[in-house]
Amino acid sequence: MKKNVAVVGATGIAGQQFLVALRNHPWFEVKALAASERSAGKSYAEAIRDPKTGARRWWCQEEPPQEALPLPVYEASSLNLNGIDLVFSAVESEPARELEPLYAKTTPVVSTASAHRYEQDVPIFIPGVNLDHIRLIDVQKKNRGWKGFIATQPNCTTIGLAITLKPLFDTFGLKKILMTSMQGVSGAGRSPGVVALDMLDNIIPFISGEEEKVEKETHKILGALGEGAIRPANFLVSATCTRAAVLEGHTEAVWASMTNPCSVEDAHAAMIEFGKEFISLGLPSSPRHMIILHDDPFRPQPRLDRDAEDGMATSVGRLRKDGALENAVKYMLVSHNTKMGAAKGAVLMAEYLLQKGYL
């Protein structure tokens, strides 16, 4: 029997991505939708239509799931969770700060918002990377007296970086990471600063709060779970995050200095082998490879590689020795920011939580 799920923030871009990721899902069925007061009381089909022009406010390339269109949209703060097994939260950070603990008192919450990521007992969870952090959920439920919990998806820029660093960290140790991103405009939603005249023929050299998120989240994701908390990983991370004129896909240039000797061949082998145990679980949204390595020096490219394994694999290329940092390699990666880095990655997390008995 499928688990009944609610999508909160269903009319926004992230919520729409959840509906696409959950279409015909073998384990989950969307039973409830919630959004702001403006959309409450309408059917979903009505809520994504401009009442004045009739224009459809649907931002995914895929069509809206037909089964979602007749569903009523509820006001998020008064959503009735009776019969709901899981909430997918796709709201902005400010409303998430209030709404997610309200839901988690009774029901598990899987969130793409940053509101609770940095709290001591809330995991930033990437299936296949920090599987042991799932035990932090038990600590959270005990600390807060909740029947449910909050588990968070990392920032879309962090996820590809953390996936590629994990095999290097486990095998050789890390001392220093430098990263420069060239991020797809879809990562900003409909935010100011990414309108056509800003982005055309341009790179925006600043994304507010992004560099701090990457640095903080990488340390937590690759940290060690101790007594009731995660001890952050002890290496330096320095990030420069920019917005490029690309629709989807985050490209990152990474320099990794390691504690122990590591040749290019060693790094290549570690990345190729990474994630096989997790992939063998056969979760519905799982990629067949966590990392795909290219030997063509002109790969990866967002247009060619963001959709690898339906956007769930991280593509790596130009893996080579670095002469500026001690005992270091450097490489390029492409990660799909609206699939593995957002809703579909969160659905994969929920699949793992269900398999491990947390739903």
Backbone torsions as a table, in degrees:
resi	resn	phi	psi	omega
1	MET	NA	135.1	-179.1
2	LYS	-71.9	151.5	173.6
3	LYS	-82.0	138.7	178.4
4	ASN	-85.3	128.1	-176.8
5	VAL	-125.3	154.0	173.0
6	ALA	-114.2	143.6	173.3
7	VAL	-113.8	118.4	-179.4
8	VAL	-104.6	134.3	-169.8
9	GLY	84.9	31.3	-168.5
10	ALA	-67.9	-23.2	-177.9
11	THR	-88.7	-12.3	178.8
12	GLY	-81.3	175.8	-176.9
13	ILE	-61.6	-47.2	-178.9
14	ALA	-64.5	-40.0	177.6
15	GLY	-63.1	-39.4	177.0
16	GLN	-63.6	-38.4	177.3
17	GLN	-63.9	-35.2	175.4
18	PHE	-63.5	-44.0	-179.2
19	LEU	-61.9	-37.8	176.4
20	VAL	-66.3	-44.8	-178.5
21	ALA	-65.4	-26.9	-176.6
22	LEU	-95.6	-2.7	-179.8
23	ARG	-59.1	124.0	178.7
24	ASN	56.5	31.7	-180.0
25	HIS	-68.8	136.4	-176.2
26	PRO	-72.4	-18.7	-175.5
27	TRP	-112.6	-23.9	-173.7
28	PHE	-123.4	144.6	175.8
29	GLU	-132.0	128.5	-179.5
30	VAL	-74.9	117.9	-178.8
31	LYS	-113.9	-18.6	-177.2
32	ALA	-145.3	143.0	176.9
33	LEU	-125.7	142.3	178.4
34	ALA	-140.6	152.1	180.0
35	ALA	-157.1	-160.0	-178.5
36	SER	-75.7	170.9	-179.8
37	GLU	-58.2	-30.0	-179.1
38	ARG	-61.2	-33.9	-177.6
39	SER	-96.1	-15.1	-174.6
40	ALA	-62.2	141.9	178.4
41	GLY	90.1	-6.5	178.7
42	LYS	-101.9	161.7	166.3
43	SER	-73.2	161.4	179.7
44	TYR	-62.4	-37.8	178.3
45	ALA	-58.7	-40.5	178.6
46	GLU	-71.6	-37.3	-174.7
47	ALA	-67.4	-26.0	179.8
48	ILE	-99.8	18.4	173.8
49	ARG	-112.8	135.5	172.3
50	ASP	-70.6	120.2	-175.4
51	PRO	-65.7	-21.6	-179.0
52	LYS	-87.1	-47.2	-173.8
53	THR	-99.4	-18.5	-174.5
54	GLY	80.2	0.0	179.4
55	ALA	-64.7	139.6	179.6
56	ARG	-85.9	123.9	180.0
57	ARG	-93.4	70.6	179.7
58	TRP	-125.6	124.4	-167.4
59	TRP	-109.3	-5.3	179.1
60	CYS	-82.4	152.5	176.1
61	GLN	-67.7	-35.3	177.6
62	GLU	-74.3	153.4	176.1
63	GLU	-70.9	154.5	176.8
64	PRO	-62.4	141.5	176.1
65	PRO	-60.2	128.9	-177.0
66	GLN	-59.7	-34.4	-177.5
67	GLU	-69.3	-19.0	179.6
68	ALA	-83.0	-26.2	-170.5
69	LEU	-59.6	-41.1	-180.0
70	PRO	-81.9	-7.9	-176.6
71	LEU	-65.8	140.4	175.9
72	PRO	-73.8	148.3	176.5
73	VAL	-102.4	125.1	-179.1
74	TYR	-100.0	156.9	174.5
75	GLU	-72.5	131.5	-166.9
76	ALA	-60.4	-38.3	-175.3
77	SER	-74.9	-14.4	-179.7
78	SER	-117.1	21.0	-179.2
79	LEU	-64.1	127.0	177.3
80	ASN	-85.6	119.1	-175.7
81	LEU	-99.0	12.2	174.9
82	ASN	-60.6	126.6	-179.7
83	GLY	82.7	0.9	178.9
84	ILE	-99.0	128.3	-177.4
85	ASP	-92.3	-21.7	-173.3
86	LEU	-158.6	139.4	174.2
87	VAL	-110.4	126.6	167.8
88	PHE	-96.0	118.5	-177.6
89	SER	-101.1	121.0	-179.1
90	ALA	-124.8	29.2	-178.5
91	VAL	-90.8	167.2	176.2
92	GLU	-68.6	166.9	-172.7
93	SER	-61.9	-40.0	-177.2
94	GLU	-62.2	-55.2	176.9
95	PRO	-65.1	-30.7	179.0
96	ALA	-61.8	-34.1	-179.1
97	ARG	-58.8	-34.9	-180.0
98	GLU	-91.5	-43.5	-170.0
99	LEU	-73.8	-43.4	-171.7
100	GLU	-63.7	-42.8	174.8
101	PRO	-63.8	-32.2	177.4
102	LEU	-61.4	-45.3	179.0
103	TYR	-69.7	-41.0	-172.1
104	ALA	-67.8	-15.0	175.5
105	LYS	-58.6	-31.3	-177.4
106	THR	-122.3	-21.1	-165.1
107	THR	-141.1	137.6	175.0
108	PRO	-59.0	141.8	179.5
109	VAL	-125.1	126.3	171.1
110	VAL	-110.8	122.4	-167.1
111	SER	-124.9	142.5	170.2
112	THR	-96.9	-1.3	-177.8
113	ALA	-81.9	158.1	-179.1
114	SER	-92.5	-2.6	-169.2
115	ALA	-54.8	-40.0	-173.7
116	HIS	-115.1	7.1	-175.0
117	ARG	-58.5	-34.0	-169.1
118	TYR	-100.0	8.1	175.3
119	GLU	-75.4	145.8	-168.0
120	GLN	-59.7	-34.9	-175.2
121	ASP	-105.0	16.7	178.8
122	VAL	-110.5	119.8	179.9
123	PRO	-76.2	142.4	163.2
124	ILE	-99.0	107.7	-160.2
125	PHE	-113.1	125.1	171.5
126	ILE	-120.7	106.6	177.3
127	PRO	-55.0	133.5	-177.8
128	GLY	94.2	-13.3	-178.4
129	VAL	-112.5	-55.9	-177.8
130	ASN	-127.3	57.7	-176.1
131	LEU	-58.8	-33.0	-177.8
132	ASP	-67.9	-18.9	-179.8
133	HIS	-68.9	-8.5	176.9
134	ILE	-58.5	-27.6	-178.5
135	ARG	-68.0	-17.4	177.0
136	LEU	-65.7	-23.0	177.2
137	ILE	-61.3	-40.9	178.3
138	ASP	-62.6	-39.6	177.7
139	VAL	-63.8	-45.6	-178.9
140	GLN	-59.6	-47.2	-178.7
141	LYS	-62.4	-39.0	178.8
142	LYS	-68.9	-44.8	-179.4
143	ASN	-60.0	-39.9	-169.3
144	ARG	-103.8	-7.8	-179.9
145	GLY	68.8	29.0	-177.9
146	TRP	-94.4	150.2	168.3
147	LYS	-81.2	-31.4	176.4
148	GLY	-99.8	-158.0	-178.7
149	PHE	-164.5	172.0	172.0
150	ILE	-118.5	124.4	171.7
151	ALA	-122.0	134.0	-171.3
152	THR	-114.7	148.3	171.5
153	GLN	-87.4	141.0	178.3
154	PRO	-71.5	168.5	170.8
155	ASN	-53.8	144.7	-175.2
156	CYS	-65.1	-21.3	176.9
157	THR	-81.3	-31.8	-178.4
158	THR	-70.8	-33.0	-164.9
159	ILE	-65.5	-44.9	178.4
160	GLY	-66.1	-37.8	177.9
161	LEU	-62.8	-48.7	-177.7
162	ALA	-63.8	-39.4	179.4
163	ILE	-61.7	-43.1	-177.7
164	THR	-77.3	-26.9	179.1
165	LEU	-78.9	-28.0	-173.8
166	LYS	-55.1	-50.4	-179.8
167	PRO	-65.1	-32.2	177.4
168	LEU	-69.6	-41.8	-179.6
169	PHE	-63.7	-45.6	-177.9
170	ASP	-67.9	-34.5	-172.8
171	THR	-90.9	-38.7	-171.1
172	PHE	-122.7	-11.4	-172.3
173	GLY	75.4	152.0	-179.9
174	LEU	-122.5	142.4	175.8
175	LYS	-111.0	-43.2	-172.9
176	LYS	-151.6	133.9	178.5
177	ILE	-124.1	129.4	170.5
178	LEU	-117.2	135.5	-177.9
179	MET	-142.7	135.2	171.2
180	THR	-123.3	126.3	-177.8
181	SER	-105.7	150.3	171.1
182	MET	-127.0	96.2	-163.2
183	GLN	-98.3	142.1	176.7
184	GLY	-64.5	147.5	-175.6
185	VAL	-68.2	-22.6	179.9
186	SER	-63.8	-21.0	177.4
187	GLY	-65.6	-17.4	179.8
188	ALA	-95.9	2.4	-176.9
189	GLY	61.2	-130.8	177.9
190	ARG	-108.5	31.9	-173.8
191	SER	-72.2	156.4	172.2
192	PRO	-60.6	153.0	179.0
193	GLY	94.4	-3.9	178.0
194	VAL	-127.6	18.4	175.6
195	VAL	-69.9	164.7	-169.1
196	ALA	-54.0	-46.3	-175.6
197	LEU	-71.1	-21.4	174.3
198	ASP	-75.9	-39.3	-169.7
199	MET	-90.7	-31.2	-175.8
200	LEU	-62.8	128.1	179.3
201	ASP	60.1	41.9	-169.9
202	ASN	-157.3	160.5	165.7
203	ILE	-130.3	129.1	179.1
204	ILE	-89.9	119.1	-169.3
205	PRO	-84.6	7.4	-175.9
206	PHE	-146.5	133.4	172.3
207	ILE	-127.6	114.0	-172.2
208	SER	-57.2	124.5	175.1
209	GLY	78.3	-7.7	-172.2
210	GLU	-69.0	-44.9	-176.8
211	GLU	-63.9	-39.8	179.0
212	GLU	-64.4	-40.0	178.5
213	LYS	-62.4	-45.8	-178.8
214	VAL	-59.5	-46.7	-176.5
215	GLU	-66.3	-45.3	-177.4
216	LYS	-69.1	-43.9	-175.8
217	GLU	-71.0	-36.6	178.6
218	THR	-60.6	-41.9	178.2
219	HIS	-63.8	-39.9	-178.4
220	LYS	-72.9	-44.4	-178.1
221	ILE	-61.1	-41.4	-178.4
222	LEU	-93.1	8.2	177.8
223	GLY	-76.3	172.5	-178.5
224	ALA	-102.5	134.0	177.8
225	LEU	-78.9	120.3	178.8
226	GLY	-111.9	-144.3	-179.3
227	GLU	-76.6	93.9	173.0
228	GLY	76.7	7.5	-179.0
229	ALA	-161.5	168.5	178.2
230	ILE	-102.9	128.9	175.1
231	ARG	-88.2	114.5	-175.5
232	PRO	-57.5	145.6	177.1
233	ALA	-62.4	145.1	-172.1
234	ASN	-103.0	71.1	170.7
235	PHE	-145.1	161.5	-177.0
236	LEU	-85.5	138.4	174.6
237	VAL	-128.6	126.5	176.3
238	SER	-127.6	120.3	-175.1
239	ALA	-120.8	142.5	168.4
240	THR	-122.6	119.7	-173.9
241	CYS	-115.0	127.1	-178.4
242	THR	-128.6	160.2	177.6
243	ARG	-109.3	126.5	-177.2
244	ALA	-111.6	161.7	-177.4
245	ALA	-79.7	60.7	178.3
246	VAL	-127.4	136.9	-176.1
247	LEU	-66.6	-55.6	-178.3
248	GLU	-137.5	153.0	179.7
249	GLY	103.9	125.2	175.8
250	HIS	-100.5	124.1	176.0
251	THR	-102.1	134.8	-178.1
252	GLU	-135.3	137.3	171.6
253	ALA	-100.4	122.7	-172.0
254	VAL	-122.2	134.2	170.3
255	TRP	-114.9	126.6	-177.7
256	ALA	-126.6	115.3	175.4
257	SER	-98.3	129.9	-171.8
258	MET	-111.7	157.7	-178.6
259	THR	-73.1	-42.0	-176.7
260	ASN	-108.5	158.5	-179.3
261	PRO	-55.3	137.3	-178.7
262	CYS	-151.2	115.1	174.6
263	SER	-84.8	170.5	174.7
264	VAL	-60.1	-40.7	179.7
265	GLU	-63.7	-38.7	177.8
266	ASP	-63.6	-45.3	-180.0
267	ALA	-63.5	-41.5	178.6
268	HIS	-59.5	-47.5	-178.4
269	ALA	-63.7	-40.6	-180.0
270	ALA	-63.8	-41.7	-179.9
271	MET	-68.5	-40.5	-179.7
272	ILE	-61.5	-40.5	-176.3
273	GLU	-79.4	-15.7	-169.8
274	PHE	-66.0	135.7	170.0
275	GLY	87.0	3.9	-174.6
276	LYS	-64.1	-37.0	-179.9
277	GLU	-65.2	-42.7	178.6
278	PHE	-65.5	-44.7	-178.4
279	ILE	-61.6	-33.3	-178.8
280	SER	-64.7	-14.2	177.3
281	LEU	-68.0	-22.0	175.7
282	GLY	69.4	34.4	179.2
283	LEU	-66.0	145.8	-172.1
284	PRO	-56.8	-35.6	-177.0
285	SER	-97.9	5.2	-174.7
286	SER	-71.9	142.7	169.4
287	PRO	-73.3	166.4	174.8
288	ARG	-83.4	-20.0	176.7
289	HIS	-140.2	133.7	175.0
290	MET	-69.8	-39.5	-178.8
291	ILE	-129.1	130.9	172.5
292	ILE	-108.9	124.6	-178.5
293	LEU	-102.5	133.7	179.4
294	HIS	-109.5	141.3	173.6
295	ASP	-101.0	-7.6	174.7
296	ASP	-74.9	122.0	-176.1
297	PRO	-65.6	-12.2	178.4
298	PHE	-95.1	11.9	175.6
299	ARG	-125.1	152.1	6.4
300	PRO	-87.0	157.3	173.7
301	GLN	-129.1	142.4	-178.3
302	PRO	-59.0	-40.6	-177.7
303	ARG	-67.0	-32.1	-178.0
304	LEU	-90.5	-29.4	-165.2
305	ASP	-121.2	-8.4	-177.7
306	ARG	-64.2	-29.5	-176.9
307	ASP	-92.9	13.5	178.7
308	ALA	-56.7	126.0	-179.0
309	GLU	52.1	50.0	179.7
310	ASP	57.4	36.5	175.2
311	GLY	79.4	11.1	-175.4
312	MET	-103.9	-11.5	176.9
313	ALA	-97.4	148.6	173.9
314	THR	-97.9	126.0	-178.2
315	SER	-97.5	134.3	-177.2
316	VAL	-126.1	140.1	174.7
317	GLY	-151.3	177.5	-178.1
318	ARG	52.7	38.0	175.7
319	LEU	-72.7	118.7	-173.4
320	ARG	-155.3	168.0	-179.9
321	LYS	-72.8	144.2	176.2
322	ASP	-110.9	132.6	-177.7
323	GLY	-95.5	-11.3	-176.4
324	ALA	-87.3	-31.1	178.8
325	LEU	-106.2	150.6	-178.6
326	GLU	-72.1	132.4	174.4
327	ASN	49.8	58.8	-168.5
328	ALA	-132.4	155.4	169.1
329	VAL	-124.6	163.7	175.0
330	LYS	-138.2	154.2	-176.3
331	TYR	-161.6	167.7	173.3
332	MET	-111.4	146.5	174.9
333	LEU	-134.9	154.5	170.5
334	VAL	-128.9	129.7	178.9
335	SER	-130.8	140.1	-178.8
336	HIS	-80.0	111.4	-172.7
337	ASN	-72.8	-25.0	-179.0
338	THR	-103.4	2.8	174.7
339	LYS	-114.0	-87.5	177.7
340	MET	-59.3	-33.2	-177.8
341	GLY	-83.7	3.5	-178.2
342	ALA	-148.9	-119.4	-166.6
343	ALA	-62.2	-46.1	-176.0
344	LYS	-69.3	-32.6	173.0
345	GLY	-64.1	-37.4	177.2
346	ALA	-68.4	-36.4	175.7
347	VAL	-64.7	-39.9	176.0
348	LEU	-61.2	-40.9	175.9
349	MET	-59.5	-44.2	-179.6
350	ALA	-64.2	-35.8	177.0
351	GLU	-61.2	-43.1	179.1
352	TYR	-66.6	-41.2	178.5
353	LEU	-61.8	-39.6	178.0
354	LEU	-65.5	-44.6	-179.2
355	GLN	-61.7	-32.3	-179.3
356	LYS	-90.5	7.7	173.3
357	GLY	84.3	16.7	-179.2
358	TYR	-91.6	-5.4	175.8
359	LEU	-117.5	NA	NA
